[in-house]
Amino acid sequence: MRLRVLLPEQILLDTEVRKITAEAENGSFGLLPRHADFVTALVPGVLTFTPTDGREEFLAVDEGILVKNGADVRVSTRNAVLGQELGVLRQMIEERFKKVNEFEKKS
């Protein structure tokens, strides 16, 4: 599968992957290359993906949309950060993404 993560100002990630795990409102889900086409709204959380070399990588994402169409998976979000340490990314989600969303709701 080809994973593309699109931000308003740039393409953050464009790579071949074996597996993707992400979080939607109704819980976590996984995608493999032969899964059916799929569309969902993402909640602030950690998207995990496994590139073709087999190592697991992490991406903190804000709210967004994930679309799987054939071998292409596109994630469109306002904010995303690549990272190596899962704990740091989870803390960033709590501090940065969820606070911004609460502020926008109040506005």
SEBAKOL-179352 format. One record per residue: z, y, x of N, C-alpha, C in turn; chain. Coordinates in nm, 2 decimals. Example, Ala and Ser with C-alpha at 12.3 -4.5 7.8 and 13.67 -1.06 7.14 Angstrom:
<pts>
   n_c3   n_c2   n_c1  ca_c3  ca_c2  ca_c1   c_c3   c_c2   c_c1 chain
   0.78  -0.57   1.32   0.78  -0.45   1.23   0.78  -0.33   1.32     A
   0.71  -0.22   1.28   0.71  -0.11   1.37   0.79   0.00   1.29     A
</pts>
This chain:
<pts>
   n_c3   n_c2   n_c1  ca_c3  ca_c2  ca_c1   c_c3   c_c2   c_c1 chain
   0.00  -0.12   0.08   0.00   0.00   0.00   0.00   0.12   0.09     A
  -0.05   0.23   0.04  -0.05   0.36   0.11   0.05   0.45   0.03     A
   0.15   0.50   0.10   0.25   0.59   0.04   0.22   0.73   0.09     A
   0.21   0.82  -0.01   0.19   0.96   0.02   0.30   1.04  -0.05     A
   0.37   1.12   0.03   0.48   1.21  -0.03   0.43   1.35  -0.02     A
   0.41   1.41  -0.14   0.35   1.54  -0.15   0.46   1.65  -0.19     A
   0.47   1.75  -0.10   0.55   1.86  -0.13   0.46   1.98  -0.17     A
   0.52   2.09  -0.23   0.43   2.20  -0.27   0.35   2.26  -0.16     A
   0.41   2.26  -0.04   0.34   2.33   0.07   0.27   2.23   0.17     A
   0.30   2.10   0.16   0.24   2.01   0.26   0.25   1.87   0.22     A
   0.18   1.78   0.29   0.19   1.63   0.28   0.30   1.59   0.38     A
   0.41   1.55   0.33   0.52   1.51   0.42   0.50   1.38   0.49     A
   0.44   1.28   0.42   0.42   1.15   0.46   0.29   1.09   0.41     A
   0.22   1.02   0.49   0.10   0.94   0.45   0.09   0.82   0.55     A
   0.14   0.71   0.49   0.15   0.59   0.58   0.13   0.46   0.50     A
   0.09   0.35   0.57   0.08   0.22   0.50   0.22   0.16   0.50     A
   0.25   0.10   0.39   0.39   0.04   0.37   0.37  -0.10   0.31     A
   0.48  -0.18   0.33   0.48  -0.32   0.27   0.56  -0.31   0.14     A
   0.66  -0.22   0.13   0.76  -0.22   0.02   0.82  -0.09   0.00     A
   0.85  -0.05  -0.12   0.91   0.08  -0.15   1.03   0.05  -0.25     A
   1.14   0.12  -0.23   1.25   0.12  -0.33   1.29   0.26  -0.35     A
   1.31   0.29  -0.48   1.34   0.43  -0.52   1.43   0.43  -0.64     A
   1.48   0.55  -0.68   1.57   0.56  -0.79   1.51   0.64  -0.91     A
   1.52   0.59  -1.03   1.48   0.66  -1.15   1.60   0.68  -1.24     A
   1.59   0.74  -1.35   1.70   0.76  -1.44   1.77   0.64  -1.49     A
   1.69   0.53  -1.50   1.74   0.40  -1.55   1.78   0.31  -1.44     A
   1.78   0.35  -1.31   1.83   0.27  -1.20   1.72   0.26  -1.09     A
   1.76   0.18  -0.99   1.67   0.15  -0.88   1.56   0.05  -0.91     A
   1.45   0.07  -0.84   1.34  -0.03  -0.86   1.27  -0.05  -0.73     A
   1.19  -0.16  -0.72   1.11  -0.18  -0.60   0.97  -0.20  -0.64     A
   0.88  -0.17  -0.54   0.74  -0.18  -0.56   0.68  -0.26  -0.44     A
   0.60  -0.36  -0.47   0.53  -0.44  -0.37   0.38  -0.42  -0.40     A
   0.29  -0.45  -0.30   0.15  -0.42  -0.32   0.08  -0.47  -0.45     A
   0.12  -0.59  -0.49   0.05  -0.65  -0.61   0.12  -0.62  -0.74     A
   0.22  -0.53  -0.74   0.28  -0.50  -0.87   0.19  -0.42  -0.96     A
   0.21  -0.42  -1.09   0.13  -0.35  -1.18   0.14  -0.20  -1.16     A
   0.04  -0.12  -1.20   0.04   0.02  -1.19   0.17   0.07  -1.27     A
   0.22   0.19  -1.22   0.35   0.23  -1.26   0.36   0.38  -1.25     A
   0.43   0.44  -1.34   0.46   0.59  -1.34   0.61   0.61  -1.38     A
   0.68   0.69  -1.30   0.82   0.71  -1.34   0.87   0.85  -1.29     A
   0.97   0.90  -1.35   1.03   1.02  -1.30   1.15   0.98  -1.21     A
   1.15   1.04  -1.09   1.25   1.01  -0.99   1.37   1.11  -1.01     A
   1.49   1.06  -0.98   1.61   1.14  -0.97   1.64   1.17  -0.83     A
   1.72   1.27  -0.80   1.76   1.29  -0.66   1.83   1.16  -0.60     A
   1.77   1.12  -0.49   1.82   0.99  -0.43   1.75   0.96  -0.30     A
   1.77   0.84  -0.26   1.70   0.79  -0.13   1.59   0.70  -0.17     A
   1.47   0.73  -0.12   1.36   0.64  -0.13   1.35   0.56   0.00     A
   1.35   0.43   0.00   1.34   0.34   0.11   1.21   0.28   0.12     A
   1.15   0.28   0.24   1.02   0.22   0.25   1.01   0.14   0.38     A
   0.93   0.03   0.38   0.91  -0.05   0.49   0.76  -0.04   0.54     A
   0.74   0.03   0.65   0.61   0.04   0.71   0.56  -0.10   0.75     A
   0.43  -0.10   0.79   0.37  -0.23   0.83   0.44  -0.29   0.96     A
   0.51  -0.21   1.04   0.58  -0.27   1.15   0.71  -0.34   1.12     A
   0.76  -0.33   0.99   0.87  -0.40   0.94   1.01  -0.33   0.95     A
   1.02  -0.21   1.01   1.14  -0.14   1.02   1.16  -0.06   0.89     A
   1.28  -0.05   0.85   1.31   0.02   0.72   1.33   0.17   0.75     A
   1.27   0.25   0.67   1.29   0.40   0.69   1.34   0.46   0.56     A
   1.40   0.58   0.57   1.46   0.64   0.45   1.41   0.78   0.43     A
   1.40   0.83   0.30   1.36   0.96   0.27   1.44   1.01   0.15     A
   1.51   1.12   0.18   1.59   1.18   0.07   1.49   1.26  -0.02     A
   1.49   1.24  -0.15   1.40   1.31  -0.24   1.47   1.37  -0.35     A
   1.42   1.49  -0.39   1.47   1.56  -0.50   1.41   1.50  -0.63     A
   1.42   1.56  -0.74   1.35   1.51  -0.86   1.20   1.51  -0.84     A
   1.13   1.42  -0.90   0.99   1.42  -0.88   0.92   1.31  -0.96     A
   0.80   1.29  -0.93   0.72   1.19  -1.01   0.66   1.09  -0.90     A
   0.67   0.96  -0.94   0.61   0.85  -0.86   0.50   0.79  -0.94     A
   0.38   0.78  -0.88   0.27   0.71  -0.95   0.21   0.61  -0.86     A
   0.21   0.48  -0.91   0.15   0.37  -0.83   0.02   0.34  -0.91     A
  -0.09   0.35  -0.84  -0.22   0.32  -0.89  -0.30   0.24  -0.79     A
  -0.31   0.11  -0.82  -0.37   0.02  -0.73  -0.29   0.01  -0.60     A
  -0.35   0.03  -0.49  -0.28   0.03  -0.36  -0.22   0.16  -0.32     A
  -0.24   0.26  -0.40  -0.19   0.40  -0.37  -0.06   0.43  -0.44     A
   0.04   0.48  -0.37   0.16   0.52  -0.43   0.18   0.67  -0.39     A
   0.19   0.76  -0.49   0.21   0.90  -0.46   0.34   0.94  -0.52     A
   0.42   1.02  -0.44   0.54   1.08  -0.48   0.52   1.23  -0.47     A
   0.54   1.30  -0.58   0.53   1.44  -0.58   0.67   1.50  -0.61     A
   0.72   1.58  -0.52   0.85   1.64  -0.53   0.86   1.77  -0.47     A
   0.96   1.85  -0.51   0.98   1.98  -0.45   1.04   1.98  -0.31     A
   1.14   1.88  -0.29   1.21   1.87  -0.17   1.22   1.73  -0.12     A
   1.20   1.70   0.01   1.22   1.57   0.06   1.25   1.59   0.21     A
   1.33   1.49   0.26   1.37   1.50   0.41   1.37   1.36   0.46     A
   1.29   1.33   0.57   1.29   1.20   0.64   1.42   1.19   0.72     A
   1.48   1.08   0.73   1.60   1.06   0.81   1.62   0.92   0.85     A
   1.70   0.90   0.95   1.73   0.77   1.01   1.86   0.71   0.95     A
   1.96   0.80   0.93   2.09   0.76   0.89   2.11   0.78   0.74     A
   2.13   0.67   0.67   2.14   0.66   0.52   2.26   0.75   0.47     A
   2.37   0.74   0.54   2.49   0.82   0.50   2.47   0.97   0.50     A
   2.40   1.02   0.61   2.36   1.16   0.62   2.27   1.20   0.51     A
   2.17   1.12   0.48   2.08   1.15   0.37   2.15   1.16   0.23     A
   2.24   1.06   0.21   2.31   1.06   0.08   2.39   1.19   0.06     A
   2.46   1.23   0.17   2.54   1.35   0.17   2.45   1.48   0.15     A
   2.33   1.48   0.21   2.24   1.59   0.19   2.19   1.60   0.04     A
   2.17   1.48  -0.02   2.13   1.48  -0.16   2.24   1.54  -0.25     A
   2.36   1.50  -0.22   2.48   1.56  -0.30   2.49   1.71  -0.28     A
   2.48   1.75  -0.16   2.50   1.89  -0.13   2.39   1.98  -0.16     A
   2.27   1.94  -0.13   2.15   2.03  -0.14   2.08   2.01  -0.27     A
   2.03   1.89  -0.30   1.94   1.87  -0.42   2.02   1.88  -0.55     A
   2.13   1.82  -0.56   2.20   1.82  -0.69   2.26   1.96  -0.72     A
   2.30   2.03  -0.62   2.35   2.17  -0.64   2.24   2.26  -0.69     A
   2.12   2.25  -0.63   2.01   2.33  -0.67   1.97   2.30  -0.81     A
   1.97   2.18  -0.85   1.94   2.14  -0.99   2.04   2.20  -1.09     A
   2.17   2.19  -1.05   2.27   2.25  -1.14   2.25   2.40  -1.16     A
   2.22   2.47  -1.05   2.20   2.61  -1.05   2.08   2.65  -1.14     A
   1.97   2.57  -1.13   1.85   2.59  -1.21   1.88   2.57  -1.36     A
   1.96   2.47  -1.39   2.00   2.45  -1.53   2.08   2.57  -1.59     A
   2.17   2.62  -1.51   2.25   2.74  -1.55   2.16   2.86  -1.57     A
   2.06   2.87  -1.48   1.97   2.99  -1.49   1.89   2.99  -1.62     A
</pts>
